[in-house]
Amino acid sequence: MPEVRIAREAGACYGVERALQMVESAADEKSGAVHTLGPLIHNPRVVAELAEKGVDAVDAPEQATGDTLLLRTHGTAPAEEARARELCARVLDATCPFVKKVHLAAERLSGEGYQVVVVGEAGHPEVEATLPHAPGAVVVGSAEEAATLPRTRKVGVVVQTTARRALLADVVEALLGRAEEVRVINTICEATAGHQAAAEELAREADVMIVIGGRISANTTRLAEISAAHCPLTHHVEGADELCREWFEGACVIGITAGASTPASQIEAVRAEIERLVG
């Protein structure tokens, strides 16, 4: 029977666990309707489970007027948060504390006269929530994009919490030739970095890698990319029901890792199903 190993760091991070505890407590209070502003986390199965408990995701504060509204882990633009506090009976801020650090760093750099560059994915909720904290900030997703920015005197860099360190290094190198001063505040979440290092470590030893998490999750997608670079037989799944017996034929070591929005219960369900399939 193959050995099934779970990466030494995998699954829900502090920010996600905190947000889930907040929404569950709010739902248990039964003091009116509870909503989240957008999906609370990038895990469709968890979001569906919350919906079954009566906690639905809304697109705008106006849809939660008079009710309880939780701000998503990825953060909320200041203007939207202000509107929520004006319209909703109660607003609970489930923004990840590490995302808050990005906002504060962007504000500080902007206030000190730096052209702020946010290293990350354009359009990602976390990035979109960060931009309003530094008017005029730009998003850069690659060294190539950084090399096209206008030359300027002072550039200040912050990073999407789930970005790879290698991307940050490449972007900073490109910016060094386009500004007199480049100041970097490394806001990559340590949990993200730990997940990535542990996934690479396990993928180097595994015959098959299973990466668990939402397909819309940036950090889970990166885990899948890292795993595939070292273990070609890498499969990204959202749940145990997506596993196929054929994936594990001839494998001696099966590795499992999971994104920061993946609860321990989902990891355990996948592990148990793998052991059933190969047993």
C-alpha positions in Angstrom: 0.0 0.0 0.0 1.4 3.4 -0.9 2.5 5.8 1.8 0.2 8.9 2.1 1.9 12.0 3.4 0.4 15.4 4.2 2.8 18.4 3.8 4.2 19.6 7.1 2.4 23.0 6.5 -0.9 22.8 4.7 -4.5 24.0 5.0 -6.4 26.8 6.6 -4.2 29.7 7.8 -4.9 31.9 10.9 -6.8 34.5 8.9 -9.2 31.9 7.4 -9.7 30.1 10.7 -10.5 33.5 12.3 -13.0 34.4 9.6 -14.8 31.0 9.9 -15.0 31.4 13.6 -16.5 34.9 13.2 -19.1 33.8 10.7 -20.1 30.7 12.7 -20.5 32.8 15.8 -22.6 35.4 14.0 -24.8 32.6 12.5 -25.3 30.9 15.9 -26.5 34.1 17.5 -29.6 34.0 15.3 -30.1 37.7 15.8 -31.1 38.4 12.2 -29.9 37.6 8.7 -26.1 37.2 8.2 -24.3 37.9 4.9 -20.7 38.1 3.7 -19.5 40.8 1.3 -18.4 38.6 -1.5 -17.3 35.0 -0.9 -15.8 35.0 2.6 -12.9 32.9 1.4 -11.9 31.4 -2.0 -13.3 27.9 -1.3 -16.5 27.2 -3.1 -17.4 24.2 -0.9 -17.1 26.2 2.3 -19.1 29.0 0.8 -21.8 26.5 -0.2 -21.8 25.1 3.3 -22.3 28.6 4.7 -25.2 29.2 2.3 -26.8 26.0 3.6 -26.6 27.5 7.1 -28.3 30.7 5.9 -25.2 32.8 5.4 -25.2 34.1 1.8 -22.7 36.2 -0.1 -23.8 39.5 -1.4 -22.2 41.8 -4.0 -22.8 45.1 -2.3 -23.7 46.5 1.1 -27.1 47.6 -0.2 -28.1 43.9 -0.4 -27.5 43.6 3.4 -29.3 46.7 4.6 -30.4 46.3 8.2 -28.6 42.9 8.6 -25.3 41.6 9.8 -22.5 41.8 7.2 -19.0 40.3 7.4 -16.2 41.8 5.4 -14.3 39.1 3.5 -10.8 37.9 4.3 -9.4 39.5 1.2 -10.3 43.0 2.4 -12.7 45.8 1.4 -12.1 49.2 -0.2 -12.5 52.0 2.4 -15.4 53.6 0.6 -17.3 50.3 0.5 -16.6 49.6 4.1 -17.9 53.0 5.0 -21.1 52.4 3.0 -21.5 49.0 4.8 -21.3 50.6 8.2 -23.9 53.2 7.2 -26.4 50.7 5.9 -26.0 47.5 7.9 -27.1 46.9 11.5 -23.8 45.3 12.3 -20.5 45.0 10.4 -17.9 42.4 11.3 -14.4 42.8 9.8 -13.1 39.4 8.9 -10.3 40.9 6.8 -7.1 38.8 7.4 -4.7 40.8 9.7 -1.9 40.2 7.3 -3.9 41.8 4.5 -4.5 44.8 6.8 -0.7 45.1 7.0 -0.6 45.5 3.2 -3.1 48.3 3.4 -1.2 50.1 6.1 2.1 49.7 4.2 0.6 51.1 1.0 -0.9 54.1 2.9 2.5 54.8 4.6 4.4 54.6 1.3 1.9 56.8 -0.5 1.9 59.3 2.3 5.7 59.5 2.1 5.6 60.4 -1.6 6.4 57.0 -3.2 4.8 55.8 -6.4 3.2 52.6 -5.0 3.6 49.4 -6.9 1.4 46.4 -5.8 3.0 43.1 -6.8 0.2 40.7 -7.5 -2.7 39.7 -9.7 -4.7 42.5 -11.3 -8.4 42.0 -10.5 -7.8 39.8 -7.4 -10.0 40.9 -4.5 -7.1 41.5 -2.2 -5.3 43.6 -4.7 -8.4 45.6 -5.6 -9.0 46.3 -1.9 -5.4 47.5 -1.5 -5.3 49.9 -4.4 -7.6 52.6 -2.8 -5.3 52.9 0.1 -2.6 54.4 -2.1 -4.2 56.7 -4.8 -2.3 56.3 -8.1 -0.9 52.9 -7.2 -0.3 50.4 -10.0 -0.4 46.6 -10.1 2.5 44.6 -11.5 2.2 40.9 -12.1 5.6 40.2 -13.7 9.1 41.6 -14.2 8.2 42.3 -17.8 5.3 44.5 -16.6 7.6 46.3 -14.1 10.1 47.1 -16.9 7.4 49.0 -18.8 6.6 51.4 -16.0 7.6 55.1 -16.4 10.8 56.1 -14.8 10.3 57.9 -11.5 12.3 59.1 -8.5 10.8 57.0 -5.6 9.0 53.7 -5.9 7.5 51.9 -2.9 6.6 48.2 -3.2 4.0 46.1 -1.4 3.1 42.5 -2.2 -0.1 40.5 -2.4 0.1 38.2 0.7 -0.1 35.1 -1.5 2.6 36.1 -4.0 5.8 34.0 -4.5 9.0 35.4 -3.2 10.6 34.7 -6.6 8.1 37.0 -8.3 8.8 39.8 -5.8 12.6 39.5 -6.3 12.2 39.6 -10.1 9.9 42.7 -10.0 12.3 44.5 -7.6 15.2 43.8 -9.9 13.3 45.2 -12.8 12.3 48.3 -10.8 15.9 49.1 -9.7 16.7 50.4 -13.1 13.7 52.6 -13.3 13.9 54.6 -10.1 16.4 56.5 -8.0 15.0 54.8 -4.9 13.1 51.6 -4.5 11.7 50.8 -1.0 10.2 47.3 -0.5 7.9 46.3 2.3 7.6 42.5 2.0 4.0 41.8 2.9 4.0 38.1 1.8 2.3 36.1 4.5 4.6 33.8 6.3 2.0 31.1 6.3 1.9 31.3 2.5 5.6 31.0 2.2 5.6 28.1 4.6 2.9 26.3 2.6 4.9 26.8 -0.6 8.2 25.5 0.9 6.5 22.5 2.4 4.7 21.7 -0.9 8.0 21.8 -2.8 9.7 19.6 -0.2 7.0 17.0 -0.4 6.6 17.1 -4.2 10.3 16.3 -4.6 9.7 13.0 -2.9 6.2 12.1 -4.0 5.1 10.1 -7.1 1.7 11.8 -7.1 0.7 15.1 -5.5 -2.8 16.1 -4.6 -3.5 19.8 -4.0 -6.7 20.6 -2.3 -8.5 23.9 -2.6 -10.7 26.2 -4.7 -9.7 26.6 -8.3 -10.3 30.3 -7.9 -7.8 30.4 -5.0 -4.6 32.2 -5.9 -2.5 30.5 -3.2 -3.9 27.1 -4.0 -3.1 27.5 -7.7 0.4 28.5 -6.8 0.8 25.3 -4.7 -0.3 23.3 -7.7 2.2 25.1 -9.9 5.0 24.5 -7.4 4.1 20.8 -7.0 3.8 20.2 -10.7 7.3 21.6 -11.2 8.7 18.8 -9.1 6.0 16.1 -9.4 4.4 16.0 -12.9 1.6 13.8 -11.6 0.0 16.7 -9.7 -3.8 17.0 -9.4 -5.7 20.0 -8.1 -9.0 19.1 -6.6 -11.7 20.8 -4.6 -12.8 17.7 -2.8 -12.5 14.0 -2.2 -15.2 13.2 -4.8 -12.9 14.4 -7.6 -10.2 11.8 -6.9 -9.6 9.0 -9.5 -8.2 5.6 -8.6 -6.1 5.5 -11.8 -4.0 8.5 -10.6 -2.4 6.4 -7.9 -1.5 3.2 -9.8 2.1 2.3 -9.2 2.7 5.1 -6.7 4.8 4.5 -3.7 4.5 8.0 -2.1 1.3 10.1 -2.4 1.6 13.6 -1.2 -1.2 16.0 -0.1 -1.1 19.7 0.4 -3.9 22.3 0.6 -4.4 26.0 0.2 -4.9 28.5 3.0 -8.7 28.4 2.5 -8.9 24.6 3.0 -10.3 23.5 6.4 -8.7 20.4 8.1 -11.9 18.5 7.5 -11.5 18.6 3.8 -7.9 17.5 4.0 -8.9 14.6 6.2 -11.7 13.6 3.8 -9.2 13.5 0.9 -6.7 11.5 2.8 -9.4 9.0 3.8 -10.6 8.6 0.3 -7.1 8.1 -1.1 -6.5 5.4 1.4 -9.8 3.8 0.5 -9.0 3.9 -3.2 -5.5 2.4 -2.9 -6.3 0.0 0.0 
